[in-house]
Amino acid sequence: MQYDAVVVGAGYAGAVSARRLADAGKHVLILEKRSHIGGNAYDFIDENGVRRHEYGPHLFHTNSSRVIDYLSRFTQWYPYEQRVLGYVEEKLVPIPFNLTSIERCFEFEKAEHLKDALIETYGMEKKVPILELRKNPDPEINELAEFIFEHVFKYYTMKQWGYSADQIDPTVTARVPVHISYDDRYFQDTFQQMPKEGYTAMFEHILIHPNIEIRLNTDANELLEVDTEKKEIRFENEKYDGIVIYTGIVDSLLKYQLGELSYRSLWFENETEDGDYQPAATVNYPTPESQHAYTRITEYKHMMEDPPKNKTTIAIEYPFEYIRTAEKGNVPYYPVFTEESKQKYQKYAELIKPITNLYLLGRLSEYRYYNMDACVEAALDFTEKLLGVNENSEKH
Ligand SMILES: Cc1cc2nc3c(=O)[nH]c(=O)nc-3n(C[C@H](O)[C@H](O)[C@H](O)COP(=O)(O)OP(=O)(O)OC[C@H]3O[C@@H](n4cnc5c(N)ncnc54)[C@H](O)[C@@H]3O)c2cc1C
């Protein structure tokens, strides 16, 4: 078959793009190097009857009605709001750190004082990035900021990223701001629901289409060749003029000619326990590495609509430096945003730009952090432009 498009990767970016192109009458081939679809959102029911998220806990949350409408074509939902606790001075307190966390960490009068000072300075329901809070000159707020930094951010950031909070892009710590509120939900989005039959089933429905063919266990880098001199792509050794949508990491696509991009990896130790293990789906351990080498423990059963009673599965999460050839840490999870890595990515993107039928999409290939909803939105935007632009033969 002649394919109008080759899509690399069957995660959100690849699957939504492929479906949109297929719905527009294009014949699409998806190459996926793993043995399953769904990308990092892949889930399955394990031996304990628990829906396990193989690549870490995935909670769907969004404010975009466009994304909800699109995905609701392929799944039903059940409500689920994520709550996270953090292990701080041997107590469990809400994360993001909030007014309840202050009450649990300080004695009554001091806690009242600190809460009043925060509310007066920033206002109720405000979210304040920790690096901003630390700049507050008020001695009382500053003392609180240092406490939160020390007990919630300092060691967690070091363990998670391998860099200290001031070496890494400020947007990283800003993702979990201090929340001046009693709302202990991890997200505040209006739509917080999980796919009723799981993420993998939702992906199956997205990808079942007569115009879509999927090859699993297939590394695209063995079939696609990008020639930056001739500005062309070869697929299975022949020049390919169709659309290529690439959602993997770009350094490997270009044979590492500018060196390797930095990613952070994770390793999950899955264990079976009896009954219930912990009081929340996720408990963070923002402690020094010498105390807990892991960053968090997730008990998936809390996220299920109808969890099993007797057994439970927990995932203990260890961050690792991403090394392609390592036994643990060989899966790229998060781009590491240092100045050097951002510049290297830009150079790769420049090399690819003149190849007008090659498009980079998704969290790995765009080298950015996407939540699932943002990734769906990006794929919808992208395909809309592509299909519109195709008629005029231009690249956006
Ligand atoms: C631990 C963790 C927890 C997260 N939790 C949440 C959450 O709670 N809520 C939320 O909204 N978002 C969450 N996310 C983000 C979410 O995972 C991403 O938004 C989403 O996975 C992005 O989809 P994608 O298609 O860009 O990438 P991916 O899901 O990574 O899919 C890319 C696919 O491409 C394949 N691929 C790569 N290279 C090749 C190649 N050379 N050949 C063939 N196939 C290839 C990969 O195998 C993969 O299947 C989390 C991310 C992580 C890492």
The ligand as an SDF file (V2000), in Angstrom:
LIG
                    3D

 53 58  0  0  0  0  0  0  0  0999 V2000
    5.8690    9.6670   34.8710 C   0  0  0  0  0  0  0  0  0  0  0  0
    4.9340   10.5290   34.0710 C   0  0  0  0  0  0  0  0  0  0  0  0
    3.7010   10.8480   34.5910 C   0  0  0  0  0  0  0  0  0  0  0  0
    2.8200   11.6450   33.8600 C   0  0  0  0  0  0  0  0  0  0  0  0
    1.6160   11.9510   34.4160 N   0  0  0  0  0  0  0  0  0  0  0  0
    0.7590   12.7180   33.7280 C   0  0  0  0  0  0  0  0  0  0  0  0
   -0.5130   13.0400   34.3000 C   0  0  0  0  0  0  0  0  0  0  0  0
   -0.8360   12.6280   35.4160 O   0  0  0  0  0  0  0  0  0  0  0  0
   -1.3580   13.8240   33.5740 N   0  0  0  0  0  0  0  0  0  0  0  0
   -1.0250   14.2930   32.3310 C   0  0  0  0  0  0  0  0  0  0  0  0
   -1.8500   14.9870   31.7160 O   0  0  0  0  0  0  0  0  0  0  0  0
    0.1720   13.9980   31.7650 N   0  0  0  0  0  0  0  0  0  0  0  0
    1.0630   13.2160   32.4230 C   0  0  0  0  0  0  0  0  0  0  0  0
    2.2730   12.8960   31.8560 N   0  0  0  0  0  0  0  0  0  0  0  0
    2.5860   13.3790   30.4970 C   0  0  0  0  0  0  0  0  0  0  0  0
    2.1180   12.3750   29.4180 C   0  0  0  0  0  0  0  0  0  0  0  0
    2.8010   11.1620   29.5680 O   0  0  0  0  0  0  0  0  0  0  0  0
    2.3900   13.0010   28.0430 C   0  0  0  0  0  0  0  0  0  0  0  0
    1.5930   14.1410   27.8700 O   0  0  0  0  0  0  0  0  0  0  0  0
    2.0940   12.0820   26.8700 C   0  0  0  0  0  0  0  0  0  0  0  0
    2.6500   10.8160   27.0640 O   0  0  0  0  0  0  0  0  0  0  0  0
    2.6620   12.7010   25.6120 C   0  0  0  0  0  0  0  0  0  0  0  0
    2.3890   11.8750   24.5070 O   0  0  0  0  0  0  0  0  0  0  0  0
    3.4280   11.7660   23.3150 P   0  0  0  0  0  0  0  0  0  0  0  0
    2.7170   11.0850   22.2190 O   0  0  0  0  0  0  0  0  0  0  0  0
    4.0480   13.0740   23.0320 O   0  0  0  0  0  0  0  0  0  0  0  0
    4.6380   10.8600   23.8930 O   0  0  0  0  0  0  0  0  0  0  0  0
    4.6780    9.3550   24.3540 P   0  0  0  0  0  0  0  0  0  0  0  0
    3.5020    8.9850   25.1590 O   0  0  0  0  0  0  0  0  0  0  0  0
    6.0180    9.1600   24.9810 O   0  0  0  0  0  0  0  0  0  0  0  0
    4.6290    8.5250   23.0060 O   0  0  0  0  0  0  0  0  0  0  0  0
    5.7210    8.4660   22.1080 C   0  0  0  0  0  0  0  0  0  0  0  0
    5.7410    7.0830   21.4800 C   0  0  0  0  0  0  0  0  0  0  0  0
    6.6990    7.0770   20.4270 O   0  0  0  0  0  0  0  0  0  0  0  0
    7.3720    5.8330   20.4530 C   0  0  0  0  0  0  0  0  0  0  0  0
    8.6700    6.0010   19.8000 N   0  0  0  0  0  0  0  0  0  0  0  0
    9.6730    6.8210   20.1740 C   0  0  0  0  0  0  0  0  0  0  0  0
   10.7090    6.6960   19.3270 N   0  0  0  0  0  0  0  0  0  0  0  0
   10.3550    5.7770   18.4140 C   0  0  0  0  0  0  0  0  0  0  0  0
   11.0110    5.2100   17.2860 C   0  0  0  0  0  0  0  0  0  0  0  0
   12.2490    5.5630   16.9490 N   0  0  0  0  0  0  0  0  0  0  0  0
   10.3510    4.2840   16.5510 N   0  0  0  0  0  0  0  0  0  0  0  0
    9.0910    3.9030   16.8860 C   0  0  0  0  0  0  0  0  0  0  0  0
    8.4380    4.4050   17.9520 N   0  0  0  0  0  0  0  0  0  0  0  0
    9.0540    5.3280   18.6910 C   0  0  0  0  0  0  0  0  0  0  0  0
    7.4880    5.5220   21.9230 C   0  0  0  0  0  0  0  0  0  0  0  0
    7.7240    4.1380   22.1490 O   0  0  0  0  0  0  0  0  0  0  0  0
    6.1380    5.9940   22.4560 C   0  0  0  0  0  0  0  0  0  0  0  0
    5.1910    4.9580   22.4460 O   0  0  0  0  0  0  0  0  0  0  0  0
    3.1970   12.1380   32.5790 C   0  0  0  0  0  0  0  0  0  0  0  0
    4.4440   11.8160   32.0530 C   0  0  0  0  0  0  0  0  0  0  0  0
    5.3060   11.0280   32.7920 C   0  0  0  0  0  0  0  0  0  0  0  0
    6.6580   10.7110   32.2140 C   0  0  0  0  0  0  0  0  0  0  0  0
  1  2  1  0
  2  3  1  0
  2 52  2  0
  3  4  2  0
  4  5  1  0
  4 50  1  0
  5  6  2  0
  6  7  1  0
  6 13  1  0
  7  8  2  0
  7  9  1  0
  9 10  1  0
 10 11  2  0
 10 12  1  0
 12 13  2  0
 13 14  1  0
 14 15  1  0
 14 50  1  0
 15 16  1  0
 16 17  1  0
 16 18  1  0
 18 19  1  0
 18 20  1  0
 20 21  1  0
 20 22  1  0
 22 23  1  0
 23 24  1  0
 24 25  2  0
 24 26  1  0
 24 27  1  0
 27 28  1  0
 28 29  2  0
 28 30  1  0
 28 31  1  0
 31 32  1  0
 32 33  1  0
 33 34  1  0
 33 48  1  0
 34 35  1  0
 35 36  1  0
 35 46  1  0
 36 37  1  0
 36 45  1  0
 37 38  2  0
 38 39  1  0
 39 40  1  0
 39 45  2  0
 40 41  1  0
 40 42  2  0
 42 43  1  0
 43 44  2  0
 44 45  1  0
 46 47  1  0
 46 48  1  0
 48 49  1  0
 50 51  2  0
 51 52  1  0
 52 53  1  0
M  END
$$$$
